[in-house]
């Protein structure tokens, strides 16, 4: 379960970096950071959903 939290935190960090990148006008790297953040968050969600089949842990 710990890996789900780590992936979620990394996803949020990547999204925060994407926002900072846009605000600092570094638009070349912002899409990459946003895609990485979305990928980490999706991975965390998929793992969480698999571990919590129907809201109950295995």
RACORNOR-V163250 format. One line per field, one symbol per residue. ss: DSSP state (@ for helix, = for strand, . for the rest). burial: # if it has 16 or more other C-alpha atoms within 10 Angstrom, else .. A space follows every 50 residues. Layout:
# RACORNOR-V163250
ss = ???
burial = ???
This chain:
# RACORNOR-V163250
ss = .@@@@@@@@@@@@@@@@@@@@@@...@@@@@@@@@@@@@@@@@@@@@@@@ @.@@@...
burial = ...#..#########.###.#........#..##.######.###..#.. ........
